[in-house]
């Protein structure tokens, strides 16, 4: 039995890069003799940063692929969603430079009209990608798989494997 998993913990690095800005703005508006307009503007900018950081924290997810279904566990809200493979509509695989690689999974959700999506880090290494795609297609043949960019080694391997059949 193959067991695959992935997560979106790369967002923690984004959050760490965002944190110094509101702290510096807070220090700047805390200075004596700061005009009121500057204080209000600083509070608004800090609020926008914090709202964006909270949004990123809510998107932290761990995904586990079992034989029967997919388990999505949101880290901050402690919400677990069990989803059958039939709900996956589209899978975008972005193969970046220097080994950066992430996936966007579009799926039908019971709570929303239309589709929902999650963005996760690499699930498998490049050498195991084709076996993962075969395994995933065995669970749901209707999944639309998109691999970008057009010069990706994964796209070449995908076409080599599936276009000859």
C-alpha positions as CSV (number, residue, x, y, z in Angstrom):
1,X,0.0,0.0,0.0
2,X,1.4,3.4,-1.0
3,X,0.9,6.2,1.5
4,X,1.5,9.7,0.4
5,X,1.4,13.0,2.3
6,X,2.1,16.7,1.9
7,X,1.7,20.0,3.7
8,X,1.6,23.7,3.3
9,X,4.1,24.5,6.0
10,X,6.2,26.6,3.6
11,X,3.7,29.3,4.6
12,X,5.5,29.6,7.9
13,X,8.5,31.1,6.2
14,X,6.3,33.7,4.5
15,X,4.8,34.6,7.8
16,X,8.2,35.0,9.4
17,X,9.2,37.4,6.6
18,X,6.0,39.4,7.1
19,X,6.3,39.8,10.9
20,X,9.1,42.4,11.0
21,X,7.1,45.0,9.0
22,X,4.2,45.5,11.5
23,X,6.7,45.4,14.4
24,X,8.8,48.2,12.8
25,X,5.7,50.2,12.0
26,X,4.6,49.9,15.5
27,X,7.9,51.1,16.8
28,X,7.8,54.1,14.5
29,X,4.4,55.2,15.5
30,X,5.2,54.8,19.2
31,X,7.7,57.6,19.1
32,X,6.8,60.8,21.0
33,X,5.4,63.7,19.0
34,X,4.1,61.5,16.2
35,X,1.2,63.2,14.3
36,X,-2.2,61.6,14.8
37,X,-2.6,60.9,11.0
38,X,0.6,58.9,11.1
39,X,-0.6,56.9,14.1
40,X,-3.9,56.1,12.5
41,X,-2.2,55.2,9.2
42,X,0.2,52.9,11.0
43,X,-2.6,51.2,12.9
44,X,-4.4,50.5,9.6
45,X,-1.2,49.1,8.0
46,X,-0.5,46.9,11.0
47,X,-4.1,45.7,10.9
48,X,-3.8,44.7,7.3
49,X,-0.5,42.9,7.9
50,X,-2.1,41.0,10.8
51,X,-5.2,40.1,8.8
52,X,-3.0,38.7,6.0
53,X,-0.9,36.7,8.5
54,X,-4.0,35.2,10.1
55,X,-5.3,34.3,6.6
56,X,-2.0,32.5,5.9
57,X,-2.2,30.7,9.3
58,X,-5.6,29.4,8.4
59,X,-4.3,27.9,5.2
60,X,-1.7,25.7,7.0
61,X,-2.8,22.1,6.1
62,X,-1.5,18.6,6.3
63,X,-2.8,16.3,3.6
64,X,-2.7,12.5,3.7
65,X,-3.6,10.2,0.9
66,X,-5.0,6.8,2.0
67,X,-6.3,4.0,-0.2
68,X,-10.0,5.0,0.3
69,X,-9.9,8.8,0.8
70,X,-7.9,12.0,1.4
71,X,-7.6,13.4,4.9
72,X,-7.1,17.2,5.2
73,X,-6.1,18.4,8.6
74,X,-5.9,22.2,9.1
75,X,-3.2,22.9,11.7
76,X,-4.6,26.1,13.3
77,X,-8.3,25.4,13.3
78,X,-7.8,21.7,14.1
79,X,-10.4,20.8,11.5
80,X,-10.2,17.5,9.7
81,X,-11.9,16.9,6.4
82,X,-12.2,13.4,4.9
83,X,-12.7,13.6,1.2
84,X,-13.1,10.9,-1.4
85,X,-10.9,11.0,-4.5
86,X,-13.9,11.5,-6.7
87,X,-14.1,15.1,-5.5
88,X,-10.8,16.1,-6.9
89,X,-11.4,18.1,-10.1
90,X,-8.0,19.4,-11.1
91,X,-4.4,19.1,-10.0
92,X,-1.9,21.8,-10.9
93,X,1.7,20.8,-10.5
94,X,4.2,23.7,-10.6
95,X,7.8,22.5,-11.0
96,X,10.0,25.4,-10.0
97,X,13.7,26.0,-10.3
98,X,16.2,24.6,-7.8
99,X,13.9,21.9,-6.6
100,X,11.0,24.1,-5.5
101,X,7.8,22.3,-6.4
102,X,4.3,22.8,-5.2
103,X,0.8,21.5,-6.0
104,X,-2.6,23.2,-6.2
105,X,-5.5,20.8,-5.7
106,X,-9.0,21.9,-6.9
107,X,-11.8,19.9,-5.4
108,X,-15.6,20.0,-4.9
109,X,-16.6,21.0,-1.5
110,X,-19.9,20.3,0.2
111,X,-19.9,23.7,2.0
112,X,-19.3,25.9,-1.0
113,X,-20.9,26.4,-4.4
114,X,-18.2,25.6,-7.0
115,X,-14.8,24.5,-6.1
116,X,-12.3,25.0,-3.3
117,X,-8.5,24.7,-3.6
118,X,-5.5,24.1,-1.4
119,X,-1.8,24.7,-2.1
120,X,0.7,22.2,-0.8
121,X,4.4,21.6,-1.0
122,X,6.0,18.7,-2.9
123,X,4.3,15.3,-2.2
124,X,6.9,13.1,-3.9
125,X,10.4,13.6,-5.4
126,X,10.7,13.9,-9.1
127,X,11.8,10.3,-9.6
128,X,8.6,9.0,-7.9
129,X,6.3,11.5,-9.6
130,X,5.1,9.2,-12.4
131,X,4.3,6.4,-10.0
132,X,2.3,8.9,-7.8
133,X,0.3,10.1,-10.9
134,X,-0.5,6.6,-11.9
135,X,-1.6,5.8,-8.4
136,X,-3.7,9.0,-8.2
137,X,-5.3,8.3,-11.7
138,X,-6.2,4.8,-10.4
139,X,-8.3,6.5,-7.7
140,X,-9.9,9.0,-10.0
141,X,-9.4,8.9,-13.8
142,X,-11.2,12.2,-14.3
143,X,-8.6,14.3,-12.6
144,X,-7.3,17.0,-14.9
145,X,-3.5,17.2,-14.4
146,X,-1.6,20.3,-15.4
147,X,2.2,20.6,-15.2
148,X,4.0,23.9,-15.6
149,X,6.3,25.3,-16.9
150,X,6.4,23.9,-20.3
151,X,10.2,23.1,-20.1
152,X,9.7,21.0,-16.9
153,X,11.4,17.7,-16.5
154,X,8.2,16.4,-14.9
155,X,6.2,17.4,-18.0
156,X,8.6,15.6,-20.2
157,X,8.4,12.4,-18.1
158,X,4.6,12.7,-18.0
159,X,4.3,12.9,-21.7
160,X,6.8,10.1,-22.2
161,X,4.8,7.8,-19.9
162,X,1.2,8.7,-20.8
163,X,1.2,9.9,-24.4
164,X,2.7,6.6,-25.7
165,X,-0.2,4.6,-24.3
